Amino acid sequence: MLVDGDSRLTPGLRDHLAGCTGCRQLAETVASLDQLGGQQRRMDLSPDTISQTRLLAASLLAGQRATVDRPVFSPVSILRFLSQPAFTALAAASILVAVGLLAWRPGSAASGNETTSMTAREIAAIESGIGQLAGSLDSSLKGFRERYREIESIGTVEAMGASLKADIVSCSMDIRVELSNSGGDGDDRT
Amino acid sequence: MKSGERQPAEDESDLVRRLGVGDAAGFDALFEKHRRGLFAYVRGLVGDYGVAEEIVQDCFLELVRNGRRIRPEQGAGGWLYRVARNRAIDVLRAQALGPDAATRESQDGTEGECLAAPGPSPDQDAIGRESAADVRRALEMLPQKERDLLLLRYFGDLKFNEIARMRKRPLGTVLWQATRSLEKIRLLLMDKDKA
């Protein structure tokens, strides 16, 4: 009998099982299930399935490691981006706009105060430049968000960086053109 | 330690952590440790060797995909058995809804959620072909939740406290349920002996 041969039984329990049919049958049931389960666990997946599973897992893990090794936004990538000429141009344009804003005093032009060096055209150009800068940045941000969603799936920071750079170059160029068109030729003073 | 013998879940935390950072050796160790128990458990649920193989493979690949989300201190065992159980139930439901379900039920006298007919196995040497078949039949007659518990314990070789953690039930409840299920099997086997 399965139960009699079970080394886990204490002498006291063995005595009890000898005299109690219900408990003995229950112990036999457990022993049968235990043995059946043990025999089932000796069976294994086929060798083909084992090697295939290992290969598939290794491939998945390699993919995960590649993603881990390629952070979307590392400090280095941000610094690299900030040091690009396009960003410098954008910063320069922003400084120009800021200087223009500081130089502009409301009412000075209307009062005909000659102490200001800015013409109405210059002021209009700066205002236009600011509007354009805001619009361009807004569209750049929208594009950035869209591209961020893309790179989440394909993981190419470089592609996103190049595209964003193009947007910023375009934006700063527009502002510079606007500023250069604004003249400074002394005409149209109010 | 014998091949295929399980270690406590606590020992798995390092393996799960390694799997989470993409370490193939971590996966190999978990695969080696759990695949036989998981296979025995799934075979107990679905019966068919090929289907069980597919489910087990699927579970381990899912483990790789979700390795980072598993809390290392919980180990991978409970997670694997939970996924396996869900997959097996999906398969059994699909089989029950399939075009040949009615024929199958009338042939084996079981409902869709019950154990599928088991395939050949080498379990007859020790407890005898007839006895193994009787125990299997008795298992098949239990309600699904009760059968699942016994399969987790005796086929999957999970400890009762692991099953309790997996089912989010107190250990006492799980032990009481197991005793009740064993008692049912005992009565079924007795009835068979009387017949």
Boltz contact constraints between the chains, C-beta under 6 A:
constraints:
  - contact:
      token1: [A, 25]
      token2: [B, 186]
      max_distance: 6.0
  - contact:
      token1: [A, 26]
      token2: [B, 186]
      max_distance: 6.0
  - contact:
      token1: [A, 29]
      token2: [B, 182]
      max_distance: 6.0
  - contact:
      token1: [A, 29]
      token2: [B, 185]
      max_distance: 6.0
  - contact:
      token1: [A, 29]
      token2: [B, 186]
      max_distance: 6.0
  - contact:
      token1: [A, 32]
      token2: [B, 127]
      max_distance: 6.0
  - contact:
      token1: [A, 32]
      token2: [B, 135]
      max_distance: 6.0
  - contact:
      token1: [A, 33]
      token2: [B, 154]
      max_distance: 6.0
  - contact:
      token1: [A, 34]
      token2: [B, 154]
      max_distance: 6.0
  - contact:
      token1: [A, 35]
      token2: [B, 126]
      max_distance: 6.0
  - contact:
      token1: [A, 35]
      token2: [B, 127]
      max_distance: 6.0
  - contact:
      token1: [A, 36]
      token2: [B, 123]
      max_distance: 6.0
  - contact:
      token1: [A, 36]
      token2: [B, 132]
      max_distance: 6.0
  - contact:
      token1: [A, 36]
      token2: [B, 135]
      max_distance: 6.0
  - contact:
      token1: [A, 37]
      token2: [B, 154]
      max_distance: 6.0
  - contact:
      token1: [A, 37]
      token2: [B, 155]
      max_distance: 6.0
  - contact:
      token1: [A, 39]
      token2: [B, 123]
      max_distance: 6.0
  - contact:
      token1: [A, 40]
      token2: [B, 40]
      max_distance: 6.0
  - contact:
      token1: [A, 40]
      token2: [B, 155]
      max_distance: 6.0
  - contact:
      token1: [A, 41]
      token2: [B, 4]
      max_distance: 6.0
  - contact:
      token1: [A, 41]
      token2: [B, 36]
      max_distance: 6.0
  - contact:
      token1: [A, 41]
      token2: [B, 37]
      max_distance: 6.0
  - contact:
      token1: [A, 41]
      token2: [B, 40]
      max_distance: 6.0
  - contact:
      token1: [A, 44]
      token2: [B, 36]
      max_distance: 6.0
  - contact:
      token1: [A, 45]
      token2: [B, 39]
      max_distance: 6.0
  - contact:
      token1: [A, 45]
      token2: [B, 53]
      max_distance: 6.0
  - contact:
      token1: [A, 49]
      token2: [B, 53]
      max_distance: 6.0
  - contact:
      token1: [A, 49]
      token2: [B, 57]
      max_distance: 6.0
  - contact:
      token1: [A, 53]
      token2: [B, 57]
      max_distance: 6.0
  - contact:
      token1: [A, 53]
      token2: [B, 60]
      max_distance: 6.0
  - contact:
      token1: [A, 56]
      token2: [B, 61]
      max_distance: 6.0
  - contact:
      token1: [A, 57]
      token2: [B, 27]
      max_distance: 6.0
  - contact:
      token1: [A, 57]
      token2: [B, 64]
      max_distance: 6.0
  - contact:
      token1: [A, 58]
      token2: [B, 24]
      max_distance: 6.0
  - contact:
      token1: [A, 60]
      token2: [B, 64]
      max_distance: 6.0
  - contact:
      token1: [A, 61]
      token2: [B, 22]
      max_distance: 6.0
  - contact:
      token1: [A, 61]
      token2: [B, 24]
      max_distance: 6.0
  - contact:
      token1: [A, 64]
      token2: [B, 22]
      max_distance: 6.0
  - contact:
      token1: [A, 65]
      token2: [B, 22]
      max_distance: 6.0
